[in-house]
């Protein structure tokens, strides 16, 4: 059986969309007529090999992926065959795209493929980490617990990402608001106020003349600055498509005082947690290292991990290989070395990943705590300069009149 997407009209003439399993499009049309629906369009769910159409190349959200994985884990641990578990999870889903995807995976499983092989049809939704872990669970015969671990891992990654986004949301809003207010003052308020002093013909203080020059610059060329900023961002994104330029850019970012430390902490924590779940699921260490390297966003750190994986493949120690990269903190290396000696590498990796994430959260909280008073002081200084530039000519004029 295969999965088919359909569009049909009900008795009231409203369009209905959904997914059905059948042997052929003709059977789907008959099933729709039995439901008192008039079929308009029936098409097979597209896989990666067929390409195109339904947008399955887009990633599933972490929440959707965690929910689907949790449902499958529960059903598989309840001793349901994997094809029945997939069908039940598809029936439970309220999103047609996810429903069609699960039914397409189920169809591949019914053809005799393993679940990991069936998931390869949708690499955008089920990344290498996910498929390798599922494959290890199938080979070891404990797919249910492995799916449970995957669901926990996905939820933890989503929660960590949300914490960082929420922590950075307020500073970003504050900074944008401050820039808008300053731009409005310089572009519209200041010119009207200082025009009185300019028309009076008196000699203006240097601060006032400077404020007038900045105001005229913002009012006359502000639009150009905005366009150049947008063009600069677009140009940088285009330039970073080249792997060599991206690597040099990432190397530059790592050298920045605070940002480099945060980027290194983020990537090393992500690497450690990914490697932990793979090794715990029975994936060979060398293969797990290659997969874990793909989740690292910084190209410099990723390249060092690839070199470390090659050293491990040649028989070297994981601790020494990572230490030679110079990208991992000493505490993480000590914990990994302890895990290698005790044979509990996966648990030590998970522990050091949690430590790194806690350190990262503390760094972000510190930066946010410093950024808020900095922006308040910045706004206060700007307003003070504007007020002084306006008051100084008034005081001078009063002295002349006196």
LINDASUL-V621306 format. One record per pair of residues at least 12 apart in sequence whose ideal C-beta (glycine too) atoms are under 6 Angstrom apart, sorted by sequence separation. I is the first residue (numbers start at 0). J is the second residue. D is the distance in whole Angstrom. If there is no record, write none. Layout:
BEGIN
i=[I | I]
j=[J | J]
d=[D | D]
END
This chain:
BEGIN
i=[89 | 118 | 292 | 28 | 71 | 74 | 88 | 89 | 104 | 132 | 274 | 292 | 307 | 334 | 4 | 27 | 307 | 318 | 115 | 2 | 3 | 85 | 24 | 71 | 132 | 274 | 307 | 318 | 334 | 2 | 3 | 70 | 115 | 193 | 273 | 318 | 85 | 86 | 114 | 115 | 289 | 0 | 85 | 288 | 331 | 67 | 100 | 270 | 273 | 303 | 0 | 5 | 82 | 303 | 3 | 7 | 113 | 190 | 10 | 189 | 269 | 270 | 82 | 285 | 300 | 9 | 81 | 82 | 285 | 185 | 7 | 8 | 185 | 266 | 7 | 7 | 186 | 266 | 7 | 185 | 186 | 6 | 81 | 6 | 266 | 186 | 262 | 5 | 3 | 4 | 3 | 1 | 2 | 55 | 249 | 249 | 250 | 249 | 246 | 245 | 44 | 44 | 267 | 58 | 59 | 55 | 57 | 278 | 279 | 56 | 75 | 76 | 278 | 75 | 275 | 72 | 47 | 275 | 46 | 72 | 274 | 275 | 71 | 72 | 18 | 271 | 68 | 72 | 16 | 18 | 271 | 272 | 18 | 68 | 69 | 271 | 20 | 68 | 18 | 268 | 65 | 268 | 65 | 267 | 268 | 64 | 65 | 264 | 61 | 264 | 265 | 4 | 264 | 61 | 2 | 2 | 2 | 261 | 2 | 1 | 0 | 152 | 148 | 145 | 139 | 136 | 128 | 135 | 135 | 135 | 132 | 131 | 131 | 128 | 127 | 210 | 207 | 206 | 207 | 207 | 204 | 203 | 196 | 159 | 166 | 170 | 177 | 192 | 170 | 181 | 166 | 173 | 177]
j=[101 | 130 | 304 | 41 | 84 | 87 | 101 | 102 | 117 | 145 | 287 | 305 | 320 | 347 | 18 | 41 | 321 | 332 | 130 | 18 | 19 | 101 | 41 | 88 | 149 | 291 | 324 | 335 | 351 | 20 | 21 | 88 | 133 | 211 | 291 | 336 | 104 | 105 | 133 | 134 | 308 | 20 | 105 | 308 | 351 | 88 | 121 | 291 | 294 | 324 | 22 | 27 | 105 | 326 | 27 | 31 | 137 | 214 | 35 | 214 | 294 | 295 | 108 | 311 | 326 | 36 | 108 | 109 | 312 | 213 | 36 | 37 | 214 | 295 | 37 | 38 | 217 | 297 | 39 | 217 | 218 | 39 | 114 | 40 | 300 | 221 | 297 | 41 | 41 | 42 | 43 | 43 | 44 | 100 | 297 | 298 | 299 | 299 | 298 | 298 | 99 | 103 | 327 | 123 | 124 | 121 | 123 | 344 | 345 | 123 | 142 | 143 | 345 | 143 | 345 | 143 | 120 | 348 | 120 | 146 | 348 | 349 | 146 | 147 | 95 | 348 | 146 | 150 | 95 | 98 | 351 | 352 | 99 | 149 | 150 | 352 | 102 | 150 | 102 | 352 | 150 | 355 | 153 | 355 | 356 | 153 | 154 | 355 | 153 | 358 | 359 | 99 | 359 | 157 | 99 | 102 | 103 | 362 | 106 | 106 | 106 | 276 | 276 | 280 | 281 | 280 | 273 | 280 | 281 | 282 | 280 | 282 | 290 | 290 | 290 | 388 | 388 | 388 | 391 | 392 | 391 | 392 | 392 | 356 | 363 | 367 | 374 | 389 | 370 | 381 | 367 | 374 | 378]
d=[4 | 5 | 4 | 6 | 5 | 6 | 6 | 5 | 5 | 6 | 6 | 5 | 4 | 5 | 6 | 5 | 5 | 6 | 5 | 6 | 6 | 5 | 5 | 6 | 6 | 4 | 6 | 5 | 4 | 6 | 6 | 5 | 5 | 5 | 4 | 4 | 6 | 6 | 6 | 4 | 6 | 5 | 4 | 4 | 5 | 6 | 6 | 5 | 5 | 4 | 6 | 6 | 5 | 5 | 5 | 5 | 6 | 5 | 6 | 4 | 5 | 6 | 5 | 6 | 5 | 6 | 6 | 6 | 5 | 6 | 4 | 4 | 5 | 5 | 6 | 5 | 5 | 5 | 6 | 4 | 5 | 5 | 6 | 4 | 5 | 6 | 6 | 5 | 5 | 6 | 6 | 6 | 4 | 6 | 5 | 5 | 5 | 5 | 4 | 5 | 5 | 4 | 6 | 5 | 4 | 5 | 6 | 6 | 4 | 4 | 5 | 4 | 4 | 4 | 5 | 6 | 5 | 4 | 4 | 4 | 5 | 4 | 5 | 4 | 6 | 5 | 5 | 6 | 6 | 5 | 5 | 4 | 4 | 5 | 4 | 4 | 6 | 4 | 6 | 5 | 5 | 4 | 4 | 6 | 5 | 5 | 5 | 6 | 5 | 6 | 6 | 6 | 4 | 4 | 6 | 3 | 5 | 6 | 6 | 5 | 6 | 5 | 6 | 5 | 5 | 6 | 6 | 5 | 4 | 5 | 5 | 5 | 5 | 5 | 5 | 4 | 5 | 5 | 6 | 6 | 5 | 6 | 4 | 6 | 5 | 6 | 6 | 6 | 5 | 5 | 5 | 5 | 5]
END
